[in-house]
């Protein structure tokens, strides 16, 4: 019998991690409430806390700038390939 791991959405993980950060319930109680092992909730809580800092550091702006630079690079490569294609098409008389 093959078992597959259950996958949780990012929204669900964020909701559970936020509950863990609030500490209204213990990790064990949260695990029982949501049917998840408490170590997984602890990991999600740790990831949420570590990721919070990037919200205020401008990491998303850096990511966006990197993405735009990558798009510009790809556009220039597309242009280069189109020029090469046209040149080769003329060279072979098409």
C-alpha positions in Angstrom: 0.0 0.0 0.0 1.4 3.3 -1.1 0.8 6.4 1.0 1.1 9.9 -0.2 1.9 12.9 1.8 -0.8 15.4 2.4 -0.1 18.8 1.0 -1.3 22.0 2.6 -2.0 25.3 0.9 0.0 28.4 1.8 -3.1 30.0 3.1 -3.7 27.2 5.5 -0.1 27.1 6.7 -0.2 30.9 7.3 -3.4 30.6 9.3 -2.0 27.8 11.5 1.3 29.6 11.9 -0.4 32.8 12.9 -2.4 30.8 15.5 0.8 29.4 16.8 2.4 32.8 17.0 -0.5 34.1 19.0 0.0 31.3 21.4 -3.6 31.1 22.5 -3.2 27.3 22.3 -0.2 25.1 22.7 1.4 23.5 19.7 0.0 20.2 20.8 -3.5 21.7 21.1 -3.2 23.3 17.7 -2.0 20.0 16.3 -5.1 18.2 17.7 -7.4 21.0 16.4 -6.1 20.8 12.8 -5.0 17.2 12.7 -1.4 18.0 12.1 1.7 17.0 14.1 3.0 19.7 16.4 6.5 19.6 15.0 5.1 20.6 11.6 3.3 23.5 13.1 6.5 24.6 14.9 8.3 24.5 11.6 5.6 26.6 9.9 5.7 29.1 12.8 9.5 29.4 12.5 9.3 29.9 8.7 6.6 32.6 9.2 8.7 34.5 11.8 11.8 34.3 9.6 9.9 35.4 6.5 8.3 38.3 8.3 11.6 40.3 8.2 11.7 40.2 4.4 8.4 42.0 4.3 10.1 45.0 5.8 13.5 44.8 4.1 12.4 45.3 0.6 13.3 41.8 -0.5 10.2 41.7 -2.6 11.4 44.9 -4.4 14.7 43.2 -5.1 12.9 40.1 -6.3 10.8 42.3 -8.6 13.8 44.1 -10.0 15.6 40.9 -10.6 12.5 39.5 -12.4 12.3 42.6 -14.6 16.0 42.3 -15.5 15.5 38.7 -16.4 12.5 39.7 -18.6 14.7 42.3 -20.4 17.4 39.8 -20.9 15.0 37.3 -22.4 13.4 39.9 -24.7 16.8 40.8 -26.1 17.6 37.1 -26.6 14.3 36.7 -28.5 15.2 39.6 -30.7 18.6 38.1 -31.4 17.1 34.8 -32.3 14.6 36.4 -34.6 17.3 38.3 -36.5 19.3 35.0 -36.8 16.2 33.2 -38.1 15.5 35.8 -40.7 19.1 35.9 -41.8 19.2 32.1 -42.2 15.9 32.1 -44.0 17.2 34.6 -46.6 20.5 32.6 -46.9 18.6 29.4 -47.7 16.2 31.2 -50.1 13.0 30.8 -48.1 
